[in-house]
């Protein structure tokens, strides 16, 4: 007799617990639909309000990021530009690229990002500033990103197998040619195993801990930890992608890396890219 | 003559100017005088008090005169010195002075005019005086206790510029008049504190809330408490409080402060003056600290200054809730806002300027910019902003901010300008609200400036199309390095080889150790002893004796390093003794060996019981032999008794 009642109570409880989440999802969908409609109808400010509201609620979606970037870019295009719109557009496109698994969306975001950065570069060149928004990565960073993390994992696994087999063969055979071949295999595979394993670890650590951001003000002046502008340091341009290394105790300053430059900038000048939860 | 007139006019103007300057300087040095009596109607022959308060920013007032007619009797004065201060731009402006009190007695009924005066910087200044009605004895109304100015609202003579002066007079110079009775000073319980924060004077800071959201008004006040029993404190070296993480807006018209009442703290009376009040708007989340306000308090007569500072206050600041947050809400927009917009004209030529005046009113942290709705063909120019902000009543900061936009529409036809909206958080209703001002539509004629195709010149051409459907929830991608068996597989091949190689070597070493242990001298002796024990369990006397001999020989060889096999008895005993075996044991070993040999080869055979007896003796000897270290064991293969026995 109690089983149906208990099951009913559990069902009601589950429904009650799940209801807020469902409501939030529905609300997010409604806001997105509203924002997308505003974007289609050429009302970018309204679209920005809706799409930013989704970001405030923690919605991580490459399409939302992409449309948000488009809304900012459209506002610039329609002449209603507000300070930082280009940087926020670049942020939306960068975030969409980082989150999406859709190749078409990735291509569109890349194309739009290039257009935004070209506009920033054009303005900087017009003002006589350096037009470079991309900074070359360090050698170590380049090596780590030479192949994907799983690629390094495959290399390490293959090297491990080769090392093990070589060692066994070398210890078990008395034939000279085979021993030489096994020795050569081990000599090549063992360093490869160590290097591959290390790169996998670095790539994994970077994936887990690295936070990137985009400069969303017209310029960000590099400073030291006390907030004093670094002499001869090139200001980081709007729309530049930077590595976020940390935040000061007051939260007002953020340490960023841009190419070979490690410096502090005002926290409001950089907006972190959302990551897949 | 025509030239003379302008010259004369110039001279007159100069003279007038200098007269003005002189009078202005004179006015600046003029003391503030105030006169009152403790009653305006007294009985003839009844003494009453005449008070004169004189305050000056320049020289100290001196030589007070009662200005009484000769017909009245005057005694005194008693002097109570006073001091007041004002803050302005971090500078304390001091005023010095005193309150003089005379005791006056009018002998006859009638009106008596009293016009006291005082000297400042060698110049005497007189008051307009007061008139006291003297009535026959018994007809005067009852007088108020304690004396003082006849102000029903302010019985303690509070002066906004010198709030505690009256109290100083009441408790200091007027002690005689009070007759030693403590005055009933009205105090405000809201101003009471647990204990004074300093002697003579101190600062006390408060906020109306210690928890707020970003942009919500936090009202910060600093009060100055001055002990009415102290004389002439001087204030200088004022340092304002610090509000690094707040936007600060003043709520007082100036920094002079104002009296807010009296307090009883630590058993003493304090005059309390509000010296600062600000509306603070937090700029970020977290625990934000308001630094203390500081000043120096110097005692009278140039006594050493003492630092006084208000409390440092922490305010916990959060964001307004995410739930229900309207699109377009900017963190920090907190208050109660209202938007009004006026668009003129509604009809215009293409490219003509249209004025859009937007008035944002309300209280709280009014946004300093409004993002206009962007439309194709509508260009909004940067607005001119005017504001009228301040204390909007009840210490709430607010007012109005007006944005005057100029809009140009480049597309002919009906154009909907959209609406201006400002979502905000109402902290009192604890809810989000939205101030909206619809702008309506305007009609733009095709005349005027030619239409410009913005598509050719506008930046960011060729943007991709917007997406209308969301991507499936992006789940975290799995990576090989996140799997534990990846690391196991990575380590397995080399570690398997190492384990296999190491295992083989270990096995060989263990086997060798076992073998070595099996052939050790102790093991041999134990084996021989075990054989003898086994033989002793049987009935074969010869076998017992033979086993006894082998055990003894093995023990002698491996424990005393003496090979007694085939060696004559005496020589064997000597060798054993030489090897360190005590003489008794050595002799017994020799005897046992002889006895066993003799019994083995006796024609009558060997009794098993006798043989067991010899074995028992032999066993005691074996136990008596010292155990030797393994390295002392004989190395010569020829010394191995096993082989001899087996042979």
Interface residues (C-beta under 8 A of the other chain):
Chain A: X29 X31 X32 X34 X35 X36 X39 X40 X42 X43 X44 X45 X46 X48 X49 X50 X52 X53 X56 X57 X58 X60 X61 X62 X63 X64 X66 X67 X70 X73 X74 X75 X76 X77 X78 X79 X80 X82 X99 X100 X101 X102 X105 X108 X111 X112 X115 X116 X119 X122 X149 X150 X153 X154 X156 X157 X160 X161 X163 X164 X165 X167 X168 X171 X190 X193 X197 X200 X201 X203 X204 X207 X250 X251 X252 X276 X277
Chain B: X245 X284 X286 X322 X325 X326 X327 X328 X329 X371 X372 X373 X374 X375 X376 X379 X380 X418 X421 X454 X458 X459 X460 X461 X462 X463 X464 X465 X466 X467 X468 X469 X470 X471 X473 X474 X475 X476 X477 X479 X480 X481 X482 X486 X489 X490 X491 X492 X493 X494 X496 X497 X500 X501
